[in-house]
């Protein structure tokens, strides 16, 4: 279901009547600030996950290195 121009105009008119001309910019600023904070939090979580994955890979690499040296010395 898509909205036509008439429906969009009606919704905007109702919003203007409910909140008034002065409140709409404040609402939009608040909405923009909320979206910005959400995106920042999302980026932080993604960065932490990537750092955790790289730490895990480093730990796995460190653990496999001594085992490889032991195998090499056992073969000699």
N, C-alpha and C positions, 0 to 999 in steps of 0.2 A: 504494500500500500504506500503510495507516494503522495506527498502533499503538493497541491497546485499553488499557483500564485495567490489565489483568493484565500486559501486556508492560511498560508503564511502571513499574509497581510492582516487577517483577522486575529491571529495569535499575537502578532506584534502590537496591534491596537489594544488588545486586552492587557498585555504586559505593560504598555504605556499608561493605561488607565489605572491599573492596580498599583504600580510602583511610582509613577510620576516621572517627569523628565529629569529630576535631580538625582533620583536613586539609581537609575539604570547605569550611569557610568561607574558608580560605586560598586554595584553588583558585578559589572564586567571586570573591574580591577580585582575584586576578590576572587572571581572565577579564574582569571589569568594567574594570580598568585598561587592559587590552589593547584592549577595544572603544572606550573613551574616547580612547585615543591614536590609534586608527585613524580615528575620526570627526574628531578635531582635524586630523590630516594631510589628510584628505579635504577639509575646509573650507579649509585653507591652499592646497591645490592649486587648488581652485575659485576662490578669491579671486585667486590669481596669474594664472590664465587670464583671468578677467574684467578684471583690470587691464591685461593685455597686449592684450586686444581693444580696450579703450578707448584705450590709447596708440596703437594702430594706426589707429583711427578718427580720432584727433586729428592724426596725421601726415598721413593722407589728406586731411583737411579743410584743413590748412595748405598742402598742395601745390596743392590746387585753387583756393585763393583768389587767388594771384598770376596764374594763368592766366586767371581770370575778369576781373581788372583789366586785363590785357593785351588781352583781346578787347574790352573796353569802350572803351579808349583807341584801339584800331585802328578801331573803328566811327566814332569822331568824326572 
